[in-house]
Amino acid sequence: MFYAWVLWAVLGGVLAGIAAYSSEGWKSIFLSALCMAIAVLILNVLQSSEGFLLNVVALIGLLLPFIAMMTPLAFIFFWLARRFIQAVSVTGWARVKIFVLNLVVILVIGVAPGVYAKMNARAERGVRIIHGILQDAPNTIHKALLKTEGFAEHKDQPYTLSQAPSIYSTVGVDVTAHYDDGYTISCAVVLYPGSDPSILPCKGQLP
């Protein structure tokens, strides 16, 4: 998680620098938006399980819409950079106001994606439940994991978790554990309001 934060911080700094590179504005703004769109799409392609050709077609087809989406952010980067340059030529309270407003804008830009990406309560509960049974596995194996292919060989290994709305239930969460060697375990947690959660038999997929 820390390394991902550092990566995005560095990438954001580079893209902001591109947006502010030209004093003319729009040329560098559009270049920054293009770089943002390409970076986001490539990261999505790398995380996708679809075929290479299909991913390339999706990347090309979504490039223009993503550029349009990223242009306002690139403009904000340009505006912030111009204000930092302006701060050099002023002193006292005027400089303080520029730095304070810029800092507030930067914090909002940084916090907004995290708030948007935050899991809802059901998804968070599902992830915690699966994390709990995986952590207990060396001592007590949950019945949902008893027939999971490949789990016995991976039960003591580190993993990361992801979640998505369940394909089995409208009130469920599909939680996937990703292991370093490519092995995955997918578990569906059904969470009816007012009832104890139930876990469907988990499925293991070897790399």
C-alpha positions as CSV (number, residue, x, y, z in Angstrom):
1,M,0.0,0.0,0.0
2,F,2.8,2.4,0.9
3,Y,4.7,1.7,-2.3
4,A,1.5,2.2,-4.3
5,W,1.0,5.6,-2.6
6,V,4.6,6.6,-3.5
7,L,4.1,5.5,-7.1
8,W,0.9,7.5,-7.5
9,A,2.5,10.5,-5.8
10,V,5.5,10.5,-8.1
11,L,3.3,9.9,-11.2
12,G,1.1,12.7,-10.1
13,G,4.1,15.0,-9.8
14,V,5.3,14.1,-13.2
15,L,1.9,14.7,-14.8
16,A,1.5,18.0,-13.0
17,G,5.0,19.0,-14.3
18,I,3.9,18.2,-17.8
19,A,0.7,20.3,-17.4
20,A,2.8,23.3,-16.3
21,Y,5.6,22.8,-18.8
22,S,4.3,25.3,-21.4
23,S,3.4,28.9,-20.5
24,E,0.9,28.8,-23.3
25,G,-1.2,26.5,-21.3
26,W,-3.5,24.4,-23.5
27,K,-0.7,22.5,-25.4
28,S,0.8,21.2,-22.2
29,I,-2.6,20.7,-20.6
30,F,-3.7,18.4,-23.4
31,L,-0.4,16.6,-23.3
32,S,-0.8,16.0,-19.6
33,A,-4.3,14.7,-20.1
34,L,-3.1,12.4,-22.8
35,C,-0.4,11.0,-20.5
36,M,-2.9,10.6,-17.6
37,A,-5.3,8.7,-19.9
38,I,-2.6,6.4,-21.2
39,A,-1.3,5.7,-17.7
40,V,-4.7,4.8,-16.3
41,L,-5.6,2.6,-19.2
42,I,-2.3,0.8,-19.2
43,L,-2.6,0.1,-15.5
44,N,-6.2,-1.2,-16.1
45,V,-4.9,-3.4,-18.9
46,L,-2.2,-4.9,-16.7
47,Q,-4.7,-5.8,-14.1
48,S,-7.2,-7.2,-16.6
49,S,-7.6,-10.9,-17.2
50,E,-8.9,-10.4,-20.8
51,G,-6.9,-11.3,-23.9
52,F,-4.1,-9.0,-25.1
53,L,-5.8,-8.1,-28.3
54,L,-9.1,-7.3,-26.6
55,N,-7.2,-5.1,-24.1
56,V,-5.5,-3.2,-26.8
57,V,-8.8,-2.5,-28.6
58,A,-10.3,-1.3,-25.3
59,L,-7.3,0.9,-24.7
60,I,-7.6,2.6,-28.1
61,G,-11.4,2.9,-28.0
62,L,-11.4,4.5,-24.5
63,L,-8.4,6.8,-25.1
64,L,-10.4,9.9,-26.3
65,P,-13.1,9.7,-23.6
66,F,-10.4,9.3,-21.0
67,I,-8.5,12.3,-22.4
68,A,-11.7,14.4,-22.1
69,M,-12.2,13.2,-18.5
70,M,-8.6,14.0,-17.5
71,T,-8.4,17.5,-19.1
72,P,-10.1,19.3,-16.2
73,L,-7.6,17.7,-13.8
74,A,-4.7,18.7,-16.1
75,F,-6.0,22.2,-16.1
76,I,-6.1,22.3,-12.3
77,F,-2.4,21.1,-12.3
78,F,-1.6,24.0,-14.7
79,W,-3.5,26.5,-12.5
80,L,-1.7,25.4,-9.4
81,A,1.7,25.6,-11.0
82,R,1.0,29.1,-12.3
83,R,0.0,30.2,-8.8
84,F,3.2,28.7,-7.3
85,I,5.2,30.8,-9.8
86,Q,3.1,33.8,-8.9
87,A,3.9,33.3,-5.2
88,V,7.6,33.9,-6.0
89,S,6.9,37.5,-7.0
90,V,4.8,38.5,-4.0
91,T,5.5,38.7,-0.3
92,G,3.7,38.6,3.1
93,W,0.0,37.7,3.4
94,A,-0.5,37.5,-0.4
95,R,2.1,34.7,-0.7
96,V,0.6,32.9,2.4
97,K,-2.9,33.0,0.8
98,I,-1.6,31.5,-2.4
99,F,0.2,28.6,-0.6
100,V,-2.8,27.9,1.7
101,L,-5.3,27.8,-1.2
102,N,-3.0,25.6,-3.3
103,L,-2.5,23.3,-0.4
104,V,-6.3,22.9,0.2
105,V,-6.8,22.2,-3.5
106,I,-4.0,19.6,-3.5
107,L,-5.5,17.9,-0.4
108,V,-8.9,17.8,-2.0
109,I,-7.5,16.2,-5.2
110,G,-5.6,13.7,-3.1
111,V,-8.5,12.8,-0.8
112,A,-11.3,12.6,-3.4
113,P,-10.2,9.4,-5.1
114,G,-9.8,7.7,-1.7
115,V,-13.2,8.7,-0.6
116,Y,-14.7,7.6,-4.0
117,A,-12.9,4.2,-3.9
118,K,-13.8,3.5,-0.2
119,M,-15.6,0.2,0.1
120,N,-19.2,0.3,1.4
121,A,-20.0,-1.3,4.7
122,R,-21.2,-4.6,3.2
123,A,-18.0,-5.0,1.1
124,E,-15.8,-4.1,4.0
125,R,-17.5,-6.6,6.2
126,G,-17.1,-9.3,3.5
127,V,-13.4,-8.6,3.1
128,R,-12.9,-8.7,6.9
129,I,-14.7,-12.1,7.2
130,I,-12.6,-13.7,4.4
131,H,-9.4,-12.2,5.9
132,G,-10.4,-13.7,9.2
133,I,-10.9,-17.3,8.0
134,L,-7.7,-17.1,5.9
135,Q,-5.8,-15.9,9.0
136,D,-7.3,-18.7,11.1
137,A,-6.5,-21.4,8.5
138,P,-3.2,-22.6,9.9
139,N,-5.1,-23.7,13.1
140,T,-8.7,-24.0,12.1
141,I,-9.8,-24.4,8.5
142,H,-13.3,-23.0,7.8
143,K,-15.7,-25.4,6.1
144,A,-15.8,-23.1,3.0
145,L,-12.1,-23.8,2.4
146,L,-12.1,-27.5,3.0
147,K,-12.4,-28.5,-0.7
148,T,-10.7,-25.5,-2.1
149,E,-8.1,-26.7,-4.7
150,G,-4.6,-25.6,-3.9
151,F,-5.4,-23.9,-0.6
152,A,-3.4,-26.4,1.6
153,E,-0.2,-25.4,-0.2
154,H,-0.9,-21.7,0.2
155,K,-2.5,-21.3,3.6
156,D,0.7,-20.0,5.2
157,Q,1.6,-17.6,2.4
158,P,1.0,-13.8,2.2
159,Y,-1.9,-12.5,0.0
160,T,-3.8,-9.4,-0.9
161,L,-7.6,-9.1,-1.1
162,S,-9.9,-7.5,-3.6
163,Q,-13.7,-7.4,-3.7
164,A,-16.6,-7.0,-6.2
165,P,-20.4,-7.3,-6.1
166,S,-21.3,-10.9,-6.0
167,I,-22.4,-12.7,-9.1
168,Y,-24.3,-15.2,-6.9
169,S,-26.4,-12.8,-4.7
170,T,-27.6,-9.2,-4.8
171,V,-26.7,-8.9,-1.1
172,G,-23.4,-10.7,-1.4
173,V,-19.7,-9.8,-2.0
174,D,-17.2,-11.8,-4.0
175,V,-13.8,-11.6,-2.2
176,T,-10.7,-12.8,-4.0
177,A,-7.3,-13.5,-2.3
178,H,-4.3,-13.0,-4.6
179,Y,-1.1,-14.9,-3.8
180,D,2.4,-14.0,-5.1
181,D,2.6,-17.0,-7.4
182,G,-0.6,-16.1,-9.2
183,Y,-2.9,-18.5,-7.3
184,T,-6.2,-17.0,-6.3
185,I,-9.1,-18.0,-3.9
186,S,-12.6,-16.6,-4.6
187,C,-15.2,-16.7,-1.8
188,A,-18.7,-15.4,-1.9
189,V,-20.1,-13.9,1.3
190,V,-23.8,-13.5,1.5
191,L,-24.9,-10.8,4.0
192,Y,-28.7,-10.6,4.5
193,P,-29.7,-7.8,6.8
194,G,-30.4,-9.0,10.4
195,S,-28.9,-12.5,9.7
196,D,-25.5,-14.0,10.2
197,P,-23.3,-13.9,7.1
198,S,-22.9,-17.1,5.1
199,I,-19.9,-18.1,3.1
200,L,-20.3,-20.2,-0.1
201,P,-17.6,-22.8,-0.8
202,C,-14.5,-21.0,-2.0
203,K,-12.9,-21.8,-5.3
204,G,-9.2,-22.0,-5.9
205,Q,-7.6,-21.2,-9.2
206,L,-4.0,-22.3,-9.9
207,P,-1.8,-20.1,-12.1
